[in-house]
Amino acid sequence: MDTPPPRRRREWTIAAGLILLALVPSIGGAFRIGEIASGATETDANARFMQMPLPVVLHIVGALTYAIVGAFQFLPDLRRNHNAWHRFAGRYLLVPAGFTVAATGLWMTASYDVPPTDTGAVAASRYVVGGLMLAFLVLGVAAVARRDYFAHGSWMIRAYALAMGAGTQVLTSGPALLIFGEPDAMMRLLQMDAGWIINALFAEWIIARRRAAARRPATIAV
Ligand code: HEM
């Protein structure tokens, strides 16, 4: 059997890494949908989801679609060789799913009776992140409409990075939760914001690398 060239292998590793990052929130989401669908007993922890399931169900379905299908949009070879899929998935799956994730995130922030650690500053961060994600998606769509593909990629990387903050937050909060137990409001804010900030910085680093690569003159094989 032919082994794929190193570049293609590296690209698939990126997709696998992104899907792995989304794994824990995705599994959590699947459990939450199962709980809602089976009409589980209401507790303090799940009351908001059981009493008002629509935003969280839309959020989880949108997030699963966005995280998993989105992971493949960033693979240059796949984009080049299967451009029709890239365009179809972007237009009919990812843009609607991305808008759904951000809009329902904002909706839940505004309407759910969340634990005390998630009110105040954490809620403010969620408004900022949800608002920025919506703005980045709009800018990404506008860029592709005017055929500015570099800007399109940059805005979509930024939107995806913010959404995937949910995965990075598992890493920024999980170990502390295991060692110290439930966080207080300040710790919770640091853990949540760290997830979004790490991803935003990583996105800017990727975009800077793309910009540098785009400016580099093509090498001519001799
Ligand atoms: C692909 C990215 C995302 C994934 C996989 C994801 C996943 C989830 C899941 C599984 C839940 C249900 C939590 C539970 O059942 O306890 C949830 C809730 C929530 N998500 Fe997301 N999410 C993503 C992006 C976002 C974004 C960008 C925002 C921005 C505002 C956001 C805001 C919220 C809010 C406010 C809740 C309700 C929290 C609560 O009431 O405790 N999410 N998310």
Residues whose N, C-alpha, C, O or C-beta is under 5 A from the ligand:
A	BS01	HEM	P25 S26 G28 G29 R32 I60 A63 A67 V101 A102 G105 L106 M108 T109 Y112 V114 R126 V129 G130 L162 A163 M164 A166
